[in-house]
Amino acid sequence: MLKKVKKLNKHFFKFEIEISIKSILSFLNIPEEIFFKYNNKSVNLLDFRINSFSSISNSSDDSLIFINKNILNNLSDVKGVCLIKKPSCEYTFTDNIVIPSENPKLDFCNLINKFCIKRENKSKMQKINNSLISDKSIVGSNFTIGSFSKIEASVKIGNDVIIGNNVSISEYCLIGNNVHIMDGVCLDCAIIGNNVTISQNTVIGKNGFGFHSGFPNSHIFFHIGAVEIGNDVFIGSNCNVDRGHIDDTVIGDFVRIDNQVHIAHNCKIGKNCILAGKSAISGSVKLGQNVILAGDVGIADNISIGSNSLISAGTKVFKNFPENSKIGGYPARGLYDWQKIQVKLNKLLSKIK
């Protein structure tokens, strides 16, 4: 039932209009003569179509990506059309198509906001047990639903699924077999595996907290990734899992998540991880397999934690740690080093008293 989709953003999102290099230059107010200062003159601005927005790691020849660092000729492994920091000197990229920009990330996100929209599918709603289910959704055998829930169009639900009261499931979500979705859960842009439990009032797949600060208001970026949850996963109540900005947020098989846990956009949670209550994981964090987070752990964005690691309660992590690490403290360090510091500090305080 659950089918892997290589580019999930195309499952939930689409281009509002076709995008060419010419339309990108027009939107960003970049003159064609500036573009051709850095590119081969043979590039056809009208015929070259962009078919995807991608991260560098998932780029293809017809995708748009961005690199926010200053760069000249170090693009040999980069595919697609690349928004780059405007070079300080003239340089022609012979093997890549580049678009010069003062702020590549901001321009990239503004292009997403301009050209991408969420897929919608109008349908008639059928009433079952005081709940509404689209006539364009597919429901498996032994399906149970409570009161005042709503399942939008093109949702696919497997066998032996239980949906509670006041549940909301948005268009195109995929739900596997033997899944229990409890009261008040909200699913959006989500692909759920088999044997999954999602507890009360948890929100999965809503827009993440990606923004560009500005005056008078910060500019929130539209997210075109999804949330992919593996098999045999348990998620507690009042949790929040944001969908990816570009790539998907992924929760691996056999993961256990306690109540009141936040997982931000683009995170990758490896198999068999355990996340205790009130843990908060910032954007683009990667946890290897068998990682344990005790209660109230905080991890800063873009941090990687190796497999088989343990993070003690209340730890705040601001740097990467390798496999088999035992981590503690604020800021985080090796657990035993932190414990030694605490012993010495307690001895010093006792002398002061």
Disulfide bonds with the S-S distance in Angstrom:
none
